[in-house]
Amino acid sequence: MATITPFAALRPDPALAANVCELPYDVMSSEEARTMAAGNPLSFLRVSKPEIDLPEGIDLYSDAVYAKGRENFGKLISDGVLRCDPAPMFHLYRQVMGGHSQIGLVGLASCQEYLDNIVKKHELTRPDKEDDRVRHIEALDAQTGPVFLTYRADSAVDALVSRTTAGEPEIDFTPPDGVRHSSWPVADAADVAFLETAFAGMAALYIADGHHRSAAAGRIYQSRKGAGGSNGFLTVIFPHNQMNILAYNRVLKDLHGKTPEEMLSALGQVFNICENDAPIPTAKHQLGFYLAGNWYGLDFKPELTSAGSAIDLLDVSLLQTTVLAPLFDIQDARTSKRIAFVGGIRGTDELEKLVDSGEFACAFSMFPTGIEDLMEIADAGGIMPPKSTWFEPKLRDAMFSHLL
């Protein structure tokens, strides 16, 4: 049983939404956020990354940063830029990126069900990042970054979504990145009850993106003993067949003492190698490899992919066990300073740029992890390797906030 409840969302004035709503705090640096928010006093980055309104170089985890976020959040509310719904309701949130469209249900998931693993996880979290999200939520007394969930698609829910989104959206804007964001309220009592019942019949929900935000919400729920609105956490829940997963690519600082020729020879023990290949792999168990200005196609040898668990057969797992650990001596990709991760939205041109600059020695372009793999691993209670998935498009902060 998955509990999803309506709530009175804090939302932007529709006429101002394009100026207010911003990408999540964790997909940009402070410097990038300063540039993005320059000249825009309504930018929600002043709440989600409030260090941009303080002197450069400030400790990002200082009390002053969280206090500034609270101050800026309060001003957006007092100025009427953000307004609270008159009553609890659901919303539908559609994103259109190029030819891809996805529509999610905005509601509150249960913190207790997160702790009970009905809301299933697939990644480990870092305590320092959890602590940061706890402090941010406590400072604002609100959840402003939704957790991106998915569920196994349901035709009856699809029908309600189609009927509702046939009307004019209440909020509708397209920022400079070209992703269109639209929302519709679901306030009819019968529709609200139907959605609650439909989700109650689902065995599980799955975290796609937002493990630290959900973990922080769970901690606050426990510390507040479920008081007020702390028993739920802000979510947008998409059907699994609309999910758009991009690759999460890898760049490495060095060749671990090998020459390029020696590294290619060593890789030949793991892969069938095609020289001068396309940079983007087209199927599972294929990788691209960029070294010394050339792209190579890497196909894992069949004996490496013929048996194993769902986790073992993920390309990111195979890369770790057959290449990164034995050939590069990177035993833990989560902590090693010799590897970095590049979201697929940045493209393979970014990999070439990083290697050609001399900052990195080589790069691996990955084939995206499948949503079915993610759900199978989560159902089994497994943990995927770090940086296994990159979901696009990203949910915009400030489209919906949950006041505790």
N, C-alpha and C positions, 0 to 999 in steps of 0.2 A: 504494500500500500504506500503510495506517494502522496503526501499532503501538500497541496498548493492552495494558498489562501489569497483572496483579494486584499488590497490595502489602499489607503488614501495616499497616493504618490505625490511627492513634491516635484513639479515639472516646470519647464520654462514657459514664459509667455510665448505663444506660437510665433508672434512677429519677431521675437528676439532669439529664437532657438538657434539659428545659424551662427549667431555671435557668441552664444553661451556654450553650446555642447562641444566637447573636445574628446580627442583620443584618450585612452586610458593612461594613467600616470607611468606605467611601467614599460611603455614602448618608445620612450624618448629620454634623452638626457636633460639635465637642468638647462644646459645651454640651448638645446633645441626648443625647449618649452619657452624660454625667454623670447626667442625669436618668433615663435608661433603666436605668443600672446601680446607682442609689442603693439602698442596703439589700440588695444582692445580691452577696456576696463571690465568688460562683462565675461571675458574668457574664464571658463571653469578651471583652467590650469592654475589660476590664482587660488583655487581651493584644493585641487588635487596635488599640485606641486607648488605650494606657497612660498618655497624658498626663492622663487623668481621675483618676489616683491621685497626681498631682503638682500643685504650686501653679498656679492659673489664670494664664494669660499666658505660660507657659513656651514656649520655642521648640519647635515640634512636631518639629523635626529635630535636636534636641540629643541628644548621646550618652546623657543621663540617661533620655530617653523610651524609647529602644530597650533600655537596660539594665533599665528597669522592666518592659517587656514580657517580657523573658527571665526575670526573677525571678518574675513572676506565672504565666507558662507553666510554669515548673519546679515551682511550688507545686501547681498543678492536677494535675500528673503525680505528684508525690511523695505527695499526699494521696489518690491513687486516684480522683480525679474523672474524669481522662482515663486510658484504658487502651489498651494496644496489642494488636491482634489476635495470636493465637498463631501464625499462619502467613499468608503472602500469599493474598489472595482478592479477588474483586470484591465490590461491594455494589450494590444497587439503591436509589435514593432517589426517593420519590414526594412530590410537593407537590400539595396540593389548595387552590385559591383560588376560593371561590364555586362556580360550575359548571365550572371548568376544572381538569383533572388532567393532570400530566405526570410521566413516570417516566424517570430518567436512570441510566446506568451510571457507577459511581464506579470510576475506575482511574487509571493514570498514562499520559499521552501522552508522546511522545518529544520531548525538547528538540531533537535533531538534525533531526527532521522539522519542527519549528517553524521552525528556521533554514532548512531546505530548502523551505519553503512548501508542504509537504504538509498541515500544519495552517495553514489559510489565514486571513489577516488582512483586515480591511476598514477599519481606522482607523489614523491616525497616533498615535504615543505622544509624551508629553512627557518629556524627559530628567529633570526634577526628580522627577516622579512615579515613573519607573523607578528612580531612585536610592533613593527612599524605600522601595520594595518590596524592592530588593536588600538594603538595610541591615536591614530587618525580618526577612527570611528568614535572613540571615546571623546576626543576633542570636539568633534562636530555634533556628537550625540545623534549620528545619522550614518547610514550606509549610502555612499554615493557612487560606488563602483559595483555594477551588477556582476554576479557570477554567471558565466556562460554554461548552461546545462543543455543536455540533449536527452531525448526519450525515443523509444521505438515508435515510429510513426503510426498514427491511428486514423483511420479513414473518417470516423465520425468527427473527430477534432478537426481534421482537414476541412470538412464540409462547413463547420461553423466559421473557421478562419476565412474560407473563400467568400462566404456570404457577408461577413463583416467588412472585409477589405475591399469589397466591390463598391463601397461608398467612398466619399471624399475623406482623406485623412485629416486629422486635427492638426498635426504637426507634419511638415513636409519641407525638407531643405536638402541641398546638395552642396557640401563644402568643396574647397579647391581640390581635394584628392579624388573627386568624381564619384564617391560613394553616396547614393541617395538614401536618406533616412526618413521614414514615415511612421506615424503611429495613429491608432484608432482606439477609443475607449470601448470596453466591454462592460456596460453598466446594467444591462437588462438582468433582472433577478433570475429569470429562467436560464439565461445563457451562463451566468456566473455559477449557478447550481450545477448545470450540466458539466462545465469544465472541472469543477471540484470533484464531481462524481467520476468523470472520465479518468482523471489522474489518480484518484483513489484506487482504481482498478489496475494500475500499473505496478509491476513488481519493484521497479527501481528507476531512478534518474541517474544520469552520469555527468560528472564534471568534465567539461571540455576545456575550459580556461577559467582560472580564478581559484586555484587551490589555496593560495594564501588568504584571499578575501573570505572564503568559506571557513577556513580554519580559524581566522580571527573572529568571525561571527560566532562560531561555536564556543570559543573561549569567553567571549562577552556574555553569551547566553548562560554559561555555567557560573560566571562571577556574579551576574545579576539575578541568578536563579529564575530566569525566564520572565522577569518583571517587564512591564510595559511592552514595547514592540520587539524586545530582544529575543523572543522565541522563534522569530523567522529571519531569513536573510534574503536580500534582494537578488532576484534572478531573472534572466530571460531564457526561456526554454524552447529549443528548436527541435523539430523532428529530425531523426538521424539521417533521413534520405535527402535533407537539404544542406547538410554540413559541407563546408568547403575547407578541406585541410590542405595546406601547402607544406612543402618540404621545410625541414629545419637543417640547414647546411652547416658544415664544419670547416674551420680554417685552423691550420697548425703552424706553430711558431718556427719549427725546425724539422729536420729530417732525422733527428736522433743520431747524428754522426755519419749518416750514409750520404753518398753522392746521389744525384738524381738517377743515374744508371743503376746503382745498387738498390735503390728503393723500388724502381720499376721491376727489377729482377725478383725482389722479395715479394712484391705484390703479385707477380706471376704465379706464385705458389698458391695463392688464394683465389685469384680471378682469372678468367679468360679476358685478355686485354685487347682492345681495338684502338689503334692509334688514330689521331686526328678525328675523333668522334664528336658528336653533338654534345654540348655541355649539360643538357637536361635529360636525365634518364626517363624512359617511357614505360617501364614496368617494374614491378616488385623484384627485388634481388639484383637490380641494376644500379650502378652508381656512376657519376662522372668524377673524374680526377683531373685537377689542373696543376701543372707543374712546369716550371721553366717556359712559360708562354704557350704551352700546348694542352689541349684537352684529350683525355683518354677515356674510353668507355670501359667500365669494369663490370663483368658479369660474374657473380659468385659461382664457383664451381659446383656442379649439381650435388656432389656428395656432402656439401656443407648445408644444403637447404632441403635435404630429403627427409629429415626427421628432427623432432624437437617440439617443445611447447610453443604456444603462441608468442610468448615473450622471447624465447630463444631465437625464433625465426624472424623477428623484426629486423629490418635492415640495420637499424641503429644498434641493435644488440650484436648482430653478426660483425658489424664494423668494429665494435669495441673488443669483442673476444678474439677475432682473427687478425685484426690490423692494429688498432690503437694500442692495445696492451702489449702484444708480442713484438711489433715492429717499431713502435714509437715510445714504448715504455710509459704510456699514459694509463695508469692502473685505475684511476678514478676521474672520470671526465667532469664530475661535479666540482671537484676541488683543484684540478690541475690548472696551472697558469699558462700551460703551453698549448691550450686549445681554446678556441672561442666559437661561438654559435651565431649564425646569421639567418634571420628569418627569411623564408622563401619569398616574401613580398618584395624584398630588395633585389631579387633576381641574381643570375649568375654573373652579370656585369660587376656586381659588388665584390664577388669572390675574386674575379680577375684583378680588380682595382687593389684589393688588399694584398694579394700576392705580388703583383707587379710593382707595388710601392716598396717592397722589401720588408714590410712589417710582418708578413707571414711567408712561410716557405711553400705551402701547398694548400689545396682546398679539395674537399669532397662535396659534390652536389648529390642530394639524396632524392629518392622517390618518396612521395608523401605516405605516411602511415595511414592505413584505412580505418574508417570509423568502426567497422565490424571487428577489427583487431582490438581496437581500444575497448569496446564493450565486452568482448570475450575475456580480455585480461582483467578488466575491472570486476566482472562477474566472478572470476576465479580468485579475487582478492589479491591479484598481482600488482606489482609496481613496475611501470615502464621506465626505461633509462631516461636520464635527464634530456630535455630538449628533443622529445620525440615528435611533437606536433606543433604546428603553427596554424592557428585558425584565422581566417579572413572571411569577410571584413570584421574589424574590431567594433565592439559595442561602444557607442559614444557615452562618455560620462555626462551627467546632468540631464539626459533625456528623462530619467526617472531616479529619484532618490527616496530613501525610506527613513523617515524620522523615527528614532527610537523613543 
